[in-house]
């Protein structure tokens, strides 16, 4: 059965970042639990092998640093942590609730988010990043070390206009220990070819590559606008077993506060990966991206 959600008004927390425009699905039925995990079998059963790749990673974006206006997302959000979770498949928003998640810190403490939202990355063909808000540990002394899905959180089936083979499944009992530390910058975690109503712009002889980052990004250089970032992406085509680099001709899906870009690439050859050099973009914490690359999902 689909769970009810609570949605609050959209606002910017940070310009062009995942901790920005948002509304949230939240639950106050559970409270943060302090202390060590004492009965793990009640929290997590054996993880199904088909779900092991579903939760790609988490990104510890902000530690005790959400601004006062974040209280519009969830009362008490001010001064809390913000942590995007990145998934391989599109999420079903009707099944998303804050108490679907359990965050474990380095001391074994359990934390239930006060809010969980897909916004601002909730347009058609997105919905792969869930922003968690709450108290999840502290950078350095006791950071978050594991994310567990303890509720019935579902993914959606493949979209006919997207190349990624998304499938409908229940992610309950899925977990990850891959959490990008606070002081590390974001990388790309997902890319696919999109068409039809998923592409904001289309042209003849052009393929549209959708890329997703682990967290919100803005250009590191204040003199570079987001519309100019296409010059710093490199896509690689494949022909007769040889890879060839190519710079996109333009970029779309910008200036909307989420972690997605659409790259317009003038080629009909198969596109196999996307790269970006280090230091081009930064996260809301000011950390620049490392060298990053991602293979396209087909």
Order of alpha helices (4+ residues) and beta strands (2+ residues): alpha-beta-beta-beta-beta-beta-beta-beta-beta-beta-beta-beta-beta-beta-beta-beta-beta-beta-beta-beta
